[in-house]
């Protein structure tokens, strides 16, 4: 490699290993525990015991994560450009999950080892000095990561074709991540132009071309009467009817992350900025569907301000408010993308010349100002796309400081 002058570092890494669940299993989790309940009997205080709220599982064991990783580290052009490329594959076997069970057994959940989970991903980081001069230094770095998680199997049950079967009750689907929402897909708001009106009754116009002549001749069937201002949902299986089979999966956790930071130093001034972004995740916004959070979309409770559909303002994003009834399919409106980009850190500083500070017996003197969470761009209607509903939002912090040494 000595003949290749521009390469300063080049390293290939391979690793493989298996570990147990980091969080292990809480003590006595596999046993049928009893809960104590004090009660009064006459003038005595006694204690009784009842079975716990979770069904015991004596066969419970740790889950195992098996990971294979390949990486490449490099440094080029006198290490002015350096980076890392990582590829990984992780298989989790005997996953520890809280499994929902039929309440007729007297319990609603049980900790169990189920199935297999696969996670594959790639991560790339690159850092470099764009300008490296005596009075001017400009450096930047980026980090990009992409991951894909999918359930390989829930248990050993297979369908007639030999494929592993989904567990719909627990929302575990083969080929999808472990955390998903299972709901209808929002398709806009019914407008008056979608209907023919006969007398005082609305009749939905045909939208399906059943004979392939390019002219819609069939009406999409809903399980309830529809009218302008109500929510549309997509016919995912194309059978011309809206049924429970039209529900689809929405991935909850983001699968793509990006960060960029840069630093510029000129004479005594320095500027640092850090940007971060994530995409691919969805969250069911309780501020838009949960009545306890003011999200019933009835228009009579204090809640998030939205553009309701009205005849004067025919919105295509939110339905008309209903004083008495909760809007049908309102959970589809609440399914929002958590994509965002944020300026996490911005710092501006100035270091005084040593020739000046030396007169005051100070070897180094720097003034700086830092602000965190200065700007966030997202369509998610909440305090933060990173937090659950009701959680305290990330504060925006302004800080001014001085560093000095003698």
N, C-alpha and C positions, 0 to 999 in steps of 0.2 A: 504493500500500500504506500510505501515511501515515494514512489514515482507519481502518485496521484496527489499533487500539491494542494488542491483545494479541499481535500477531505482531512479533517482534523480528528474526527471521532466517528466510528461506525461500529455499532454493537447490536448483535442479534440475541434476543432473549426468548427462552422457552420455559414454561412452567406447567405443572400439573399437580393437582392435589385434591384431597377430600377432607372436609371438616364437618363437625356436627353443628347444629343450630346454635348460634352465638347466645341467644337468649335462653337456651335450654328449655326445660319444662318446670313450671312452679312446683314446689314441694307438694306431695300428696295429690297431684293432679289426676293421677290414674285411679285413685280410690274413691269410693262412694262416701263423701263426707256428710256430716250432719250439722245443721245450724241450730244454735241454742235460742230459745224463746222464753224469757221470764214471764210469769203470770202469777196472779194472786188467787189463793184458795183459802177462803175464810180469812184468818188473820195471818196467814203464812205466805211468804214469797217463795215460789217454787220455780224450777227451771225444767222446761220440756225440750225435746229435740225432734226435729223433722229432717227428712232428706234434703240435701242441698239442691240448688236450682239447676245444676248441670248433671247429666247422666254420666256415671263413672265409666271408664274404659280401661280395664286391667291390662289390655294388650298395647297400651300407648308406649311409643318409643321416640327417640330423637329422629329428626329429619336429617338428611345428609346432602351436602352441597358438593358437587364434583365440578371443578373448574379447570379448563385448559386455556392457556394464554400464550400468545406470541407477540413479541414487541420488537421494535426497531428504534434505537437511539442514534442520532446523527448530529455532527457539528461540521459546518462548512465555512470556508473563506475566513480562516483565522478565528473560527467560532463566532463570527458576526451573525451567522444564521444557524440555529440549532432547533431540534424538535424531537418528537416522539410519535410513533404510530403504534397503536395497540389494537389487537383483535382478541376477543374472548368468547368463550362458550361455557355457560354454567348450567348444569342439570341438578335440579333439586328433587330428590326422591323421598318418599314417605313424608310428604308435606304436612306440617302441623296446621290444622284449620279448625275453626269452630263450625261444626257441621249442624245445619238445621235438621231437626227430626220431627216426626208427627207428634203433636201435642197430646194425642190420645194416650201416649205412653206416660204422661204425667210430667214430661220434660219437653223443652223446646230446642235445646242444643246439646252438643257433645263434642268435646275435643277429640280429634281423630287424626290418624295418618292416612292421607289420601293421595293417590296419583303421583304425577310427575310434572314438573314445570321446567321449561327451557327458556334461557335468556341468552341472546346473542347480541354482540355490539361491537362498535368500532369507536375509537377515540383518537383524535389527532390534535397535537399541540405544536405550535411553531412560534419561535421567538427570534427577534433579530434587531440589530442596530442599523437603522436606516441611514442615519448620519452620525458619524463619529469623528468630530473635530475638536480642536482645543477649546473653543468657546461655545460649541453647539453639539448637543447630543440628543438624538431622537431615536427612541427604541419603542417597539411594539410587540405584542404577542396575542395570539388567538388560540382558542381551545374549542374544538367541535366534537361532540359525542352524539352517537345515534345508537339506540338500543331497541331490541324487539323481544318482547316476552310473549310466550304462548303456553297454554296448557297442553301437554302431550296426552295425558289421560287422567281421568278423575278416579276411576277404579278399573277393574278388569272386565266390566260389562261391555259387550259389543252388539252392534245392530246386525241385521240380516246380511249386510254386505261385509261384515267383519271389521267395521270401523268402530273405534271407541265412542261411547255415547256421552252426550252432554248431561250435566246435572242442572236442569233449568231452575229448580226450586232454590238452589244455592247460588245461581247466576255464575256457574262455571261452564265454560264452553270450550270445546276442543279447538285449538288453533288461535285462541284469543287470550289476552292477559288475564291474570287472576282477578284484577279489580276492574269490573265493567258495570255500566248501567245497561239495563235491558228495557227499552221503551220504544214508542212510536217516534217517527222522524217528522219534525215540523216542516210544513210545506207552504207556509204563508197564511193569509187570512182571507176568508170568503168575501168577495166584493159583490156589489149589486149586479155587476155585469156578468157574474157567474150564474145568474138565475133568470128564468122567465117567470113573470108574475101573472097569475090568473086569479082575478078577484083580489083577495087579501092574503093569498098564500103563495109562497115561493116554491118554484120547482127548479131543481138543479139541471143545468144544461149538460148534454153529453160531452165527455172529454176523452173517451176511449174509442179508438178506431178498431172495431172488432173484425171487419172484413178486409182491411188492408187497402181500401180505396182512397185513403188520405182524408176522409171526412169522418169526424167523430160521430158515432151513432149510439154509443152506450154510456149510461150514467154510472159513475163510480158510486157503489153502494156503501152507505154509512150505517152503523147500527142504531142511529138516532136521527131525528130530523135536524137539518142544517138550514142556516139562514145567514144573510150578510152579517159580518162581524165575528163569526165563529172561526175556530182554528181548523185549518186543513192539515191532514197528515198524509204521508206518502204510502201508496200501495206497493210495498217492497217486493212482494212475490208475483205481482202482475195478474192476480186472478179477478180483478174488477170489484173486489170487496175489501173493506177495512175490517180485519179481524185480528185476533191476538197473534196470528201467525205473521203479521206485518211488523211486529216489534223487531228492533235491530240492536246491535251492540255499540256502545260508546265507550271508548277507552278512557279511563279516569286519569292515569298518570301520564305526563308528557313523555315523549320518546326521543326528542331532539333538543339538545342544549347547545348554546353558543355563548362564548364570552370573548370580549376584546378589551385589552387595556393598552394604554400608551403613555409614555412619559417624555416630556420635552424639557431640556435644561439649556438655558441660554444665559451666559454670563452668570449672574446670581439668581436668576429667576428659574423656577421649576413648576411644571404643570403636569398633573396626573389625572387620568380619567379611566373609569372602569364601566363597561357596558355588559349587560347580561340579558339573554333571551331564552325562552323555551317555547316549544310548540308541540302539538299532538294530543293534548289532554283535554278532557271535558269535566265539568262539574255541574251537578244539579243545584241550581241557585235557589235556596229556600226563600230568599227574598222575593221570588217570583211565583212560588206555588204553595208555600206553607202558610196556612192561615195564622199560626202562632207567631210567625215572623212578619206578618203584615203582607204576605205574598199571595193572597187568595185571588187577586185580580178582580175583586168584586167592585172596586172603586169606592168603597165606603170606609176602609180602614187606613190608618196611617201606614205608609210603606214607601217603597222606592217609586220615584216619579217615572212613569212610562207614557208612551204615546198610544193611548187607547184608540181603538177604532171607533169613529162616529161617522154619521152621514156627512158631516161638514169636514171631517178630517179622516178620510178612508185609509188609515194606516195599514201596512202590510206586515207589521212586526208584532203588534199586540192586539188581542181581541177586544171587543166591546165590553165594558163593565156590566156586571149583572148584580143587582142589589140583593137578590134572593138566592141565586144558585151559584155554586162554584163552577168556573168555566171548564167545559169538557176538554180533555187533553192539555190542560194548562201546564203539566209537567214537561211537555215537549218544548214550550217556550222557555222554561227554566233550564233546559239543557244548553249550557253555554260553553264555548271554547275558552280555555284558560291561557291561550297564547298571549304573550306579552314581551315587551322589551323595556329594560329599565336602566337608567343611569344610576348605578349603585353608589359610586364614589367620585367626587371631584375635589381635587386639592390644588391650591395655588400657594406657592411659597416664595420667599426671597431670603437669600443668605448674604449677609453683609460682607464686604471685602475684608480680608484679614488685615490688610494695611490700616483699616479704620478701627476695627475692633481691638487690635493689639494695643492701641493707645489707652484703652480702658481695662487692660489686663484680661481681655476675653479672647479666647482662641477661636471660638465659633459662635455666631449669633444668627438665628434663623427665625423669621416670622412666617406664620402660615394660617390659612383658613381652609377648612374641610367641611363639605356638606355631603350627607348620605341620603339615598333615596330621593334625589332631587327631582327626577322625572320618570314617569311610568306611562307607557302607551299600551292600552288594552281595551277590548270591547266588553270585557267581563264587568258586570254591574255589581260591584261590591267594594269593600275596602281594599282588598288585595287578592290577586289571582293565585297567590301561594298559600293562602290560609283558608280554613273552614269558616263557614258563616258564624258571625258573632265573636270570632277571635279578635283580640286586640290587634289593630293594624301596625305594620312596621312604622316607627316614627321617622319623621324627617328631622335630622339632627344637623345643626349648624354649630361648628366649633372653631374657635380662634385660639391660637396658642403661640408660645415662644419657646424655642430651644436654645440653650446656651451652655457653653462649657468653658472652664478656665484653664 
